[in-house]
Amino acid sequence: MDDLAAKEYLLENDSQFQQLVNEHQKFELQLAEFTGRPFLTVEEQFRETIIKKKKLALKDRMQTLILRIRTQGSVN
């Protein structure tokens, strides 16, 4: 099973994975607010960095779940 198939399976069957995806999307939207600005204050830069770190941590947790499903070989 490849990453895409594992991700699709988890999206349909794993509430923890679904929650992680939702949180990841929320952080993506928050980061998009900063993208359109020509200048960020020090506080905004700090908030942006924190959001990026949280988003990356979520991505790592999602990847761990994907790898767990992949190593099982097949889904039941």
C-alpha positions in Angstrom: 0.0 0.0 0.0 1.3 3.4 -0.9 1.1 6.6 1.1 -2.0 7.9 -0.8 -3.9 4.7 -0.3 -3.0 4.6 3.4 -4.0 8.3 3.8 -7.4 7.7 2.1 -8.0 4.7 4.3 -7.2 6.7 7.4 -9.4 9.6 6.4 -12.3 7.2 6.1 -11.6 5.0 9.1 -9.5 6.8 11.7 -11.0 9.6 13.8 -7.6 10.6 15.2 -6.2 11.0 11.7 -9.3 13.0 10.7 -8.7 15.3 13.6 -5.1 15.8 12.8 -6.0 16.6 9.2 -8.6 19.2 10.3 -6.1 20.8 12.7 -3.4 20.8 9.9 -5.9 22.6 7.6 -6.7 25.1 10.3 -3.1 26.0 10.6 -2.7 26.2 6.8 -5.5 28.8 6.8 -3.9 30.8 9.6 -0.6 30.8 7.7 -2.4 32.0 4.6 -3.4 35.2 6.5 0.3 36.1 6.8 1.1 35.3 3.1 -0.7 38.3 1.6 0.9 40.8 3.9 3.9 42.8 2.6 5.3 43.2 6.2 4.9 41.2 9.4 5.5 42.7 12.8 7.8 40.9 15.2 4.8 39.5 17.0 3.3 38.2 13.7 6.6 36.7 12.7 6.7 34.9 16.1 3.1 33.7 15.7 3.9 32.5 12.1 6.8 30.5 13.4 4.8 28.9 16.1 2.0 27.9 13.7 4.6 26.5 11.3 6.1 24.3 14.1 2.7 23.1 15.2 1.7 22.3 11.6 4.9 20.4 11.1 4.3 18.4 14.3 0.9 17.5 13.1 2.3 16.4 9.7 4.8 14.2 11.6 2.0 12.6 13.6 0.0 12.0 10.4 3.0 10.4 8.7 3.5 8.1 11.6 -0.1 6.8 11.3 0.4 6.5 7.5 3.6 4.5 8.0 1.9 2.2 10.6 -0.9 1.4 8.1 1.7 0.8 5.3 3.7 -1.6 7.4 0.7 -3.6 8.1 0.7 -4.5 4.5 -3.0 -4.4 3.9 -6.1 -3.0 5.5 -8.9 -5.2 6.8 
